[in-house]
């Protein structure tokens, strides 16, 4: 693919502009977080005496460590289980071409249009009936179901693009469906699985609405609820609120930076397959 010099320059300029627009809010939050806790910062201005102690205060006041443990517990169940069922269902719909698969696919597409907010009340009563209300399982079980439409559609898109000749060659060599899936299809699906795992982690880690509604104990919610602890003497402290928000955001940034190559590889793989 030949790219002209002017197109390359324009592309880099656009990337730089997007990068700047992305970093400005984070830099603004950092500068505000380093201001004295009793001030009300306005605009983007680096403090002459940065108050790094604000991050320690925000960490302790927001019970971030306890909430991080709760978030990790929820993520540890939601992400692997969602990946398992989504991979199996996506393989069945995309490679095996099971009977009624088109109807199931349309049903999953319909599930993508349903917002979480519309299901809050039914989920509340269902969790109460199951006896898991006010526990972390009240968030884990609904999230697995709510993520399933997107996850299955994502994995189906990958398996549809895998050449059928690979499956036919495996069958000729005497491989069973399970052997083909484990030895051939699953290794090829690693980029798609990695990207999906990143998305599921980010969505689960930043989940706020479901934990607030379904879990009464604030310490058993996700880390996104840490800002709710800034009440009383800290409710109007903009620097501490910004420090707490940055503490919450940092893990998601680290995860994305570490696995960005796998994420981009999965996106490019889908683009090439068309």
JOZIQUI-V719551 format. One record per backbone hydrogen bond with DSSP energy under -0.5 kcal/mol. NH is the residue of the N-H (numbers start at 1). CO is the residue of the C=O. E is the energy in kcal/mol with one decimal. If there is no record, write none. Layout:
BEGIN
NH|CO|E, NH|CO|E
END
This chain:
BEGIN
8|4|-2.1, 9|5|-2.4, 10|6|-2.5, 11|7|-2.4, 12|8|-2.1, 13|9|-2.3, 14|10|-2.5, 15|11|-2.2, 16|12|-2.5, 17|13|-2.5, 18|14|-2.6, 19|15|-2.6, 20|16|-2.5, 21|17|-2.5, 22|18|-1.7, 23|19|-2.3, 24|20|-2.3, 25|21|-0.6, 26|22|-0.7, 27|23|-2.9, 28|24|-2.7, 29|25|-2.3, 30|26|-2.3, 31|27|-2.6, 32|28|-2.1, 33|29|-2.4, 34|30|-1.3, 35|32|-1.2, 39|36|-1.9, 41|39|-0.5, 45|43|-0.8, 51|34|-2.4, 52|50|-1.1, 54|51|-1.8, 55|52|-1.4, 56|52|-0.8, 57|53|-2.5, 58|54|-2.7, 59|55|-2.3, 60|56|-2.3, 61|57|-3.1, 62|58|-2.4, 63|60|-1.0, 64|59|-1.8, 67|63|-2.2, 68|64|-2.7, 69|65|-1.8, 70|66|-1.8, 71|67|-2.6, 72|68|-2.7, 73|69|-2.0, 74|70|-2.1, 75|71|-3.0, 76|72|-2.5, 77|73|-0.7, 77|74|-0.9, 78|74|-2.7, 79|75|-2.0, 81|77|-1.6, 82|78|-2.2, 83|79|-2.4, 84|80|-2.3, 85|81|-2.3, 86|82|-2.4, 87|83|-2.3, 88|84|-2.1, 89|85|-2.6, 90|86|-2.8, 91|87|-2.2, 92|88|-2.0, 93|89|-2.4, 94|90|-2.6, 95|91|-2.3, 96|91|-1.9, 97|92|-0.6, 98|92|-1.3, 101|98|-1.8, 104|100|-2.2, 105|101|-2.4, 106|102|-2.2, 107|103|-2.2, 108|104|-2.1, 109|105|-2.2, 110|106|-2.1, 111|107|-1.5, 112|108|-1.1, 112|109|-0.6, 113|109|-0.5, 113|110|-1.2, 114|111|-1.0, 115|113|-0.6, 118|115|-0.9, 119|116|-1.8, 120|117|-0.9, 123|119|-2.5, 124|120|-2.0, 125|121|-2.0, 126|122|-2.3, 127|123|-2.6, 128|124|-1.9, 129|125|-2.1, 130|126|-1.9, 131|127|-0.7, 131|128|-0.5, 132|127|-2.0, 133|127|-0.9, 134|214|-2.5, 135|132|-1.5, 138|132|-0.6, 138|135|-1.4, 139|136|-1.3, 140|136|-2.2, 141|137|-2.0, 143|139|-2.0, 144|140|-2.0, 145|141|-1.7, 146|142|-3.0, 147|143|-2.3, 148|144|-0.7, 149|145|-0.6, 151|147|-2.4, 152|148|-2.9, 153|149|-2.2, 154|150|-2.5, 155|151|-2.4, 156|152|-2.8, 157|153|-2.0, 158|154|-1.1, 159|155|-2.4, 160|156|-2.5, 161|157|-0.9, 161|158|-0.7, 162|158|-0.5, 162|159|-0.7, 166|163|-1.2, 167|163|-0.7, 168|164|-2.4, 169|165|-2.5, 170|166|-1.9, 171|167|-2.3, 172|168|-2.2, 173|169|-1.7, 174|171|-1.4, 175|170|-2.6, 180|176|-2.6, 181|177|-2.4, 182|178|-2.4, 183|179|-2.7, 184|180|-2.0, 185|180|-2.2, 186|181|-2.6, 188|184|-1.4, 189|185|-1.2, 189|186|-0.5, 190|187|-1.1, 193|189|-2.8, 194|190|-2.8, 195|191|-2.3, 196|192|-2.3, 197|193|-2.6, 198|194|-2.0, 199|195|-2.2, 200|196|-2.7, 201|197|-2.3, 202|198|-2.5, 203|199|-2.6, 204|200|-2.4, 205|201|-2.9, 206|202|-2.0, 207|204|-1.1, 212|208|-1.7, 213|209|-2.0, 214|210|-2.9, 215|211|-1.7, 218|216|-0.7, 220|217|-1.8, 221|218|-1.2, 224|205|-0.6, 225|222|-1.8, 226|223|-1.9, 227|224|-0.6, 228|225|-1.4, 229|226|-1.8, 230|227|-1.4, 231|229|-2.2, 233|231|-0.6, 234|231|-0.9, 235|232|-1.1, 237|234|-1.5, 238|236|-1.2, 239|39|-0.5, 241|237|-2.0, 242|238|-2.3, 243|239|-2.3, 244|240|-2.6, 245|241|-2.2, 246|242|-2.2, 247|243|-2.0, 248|244|-1.8, 249|245|-1.9, 250|246|-2.1, 251|247|-0.7, 252|248|-0.5, 253|249|-1.9, 254|250|-2.5, 255|251|-2.4, 256|252|-2.2, 257|253|-2.6, 258|254|-2.5, 259|255|-2.1, 260|257|-0.7, 263|259|-1.9, 264|260|-2.8, 265|261|-2.5, 266|262|-2.0, 267|263|-1.9, 268|264|-2.7, 269|265|-2.2, 270|266|-2.0, 271|267|-1.9, 272|268|-2.5, 273|269|-2.0, 274|270|-1.5
END
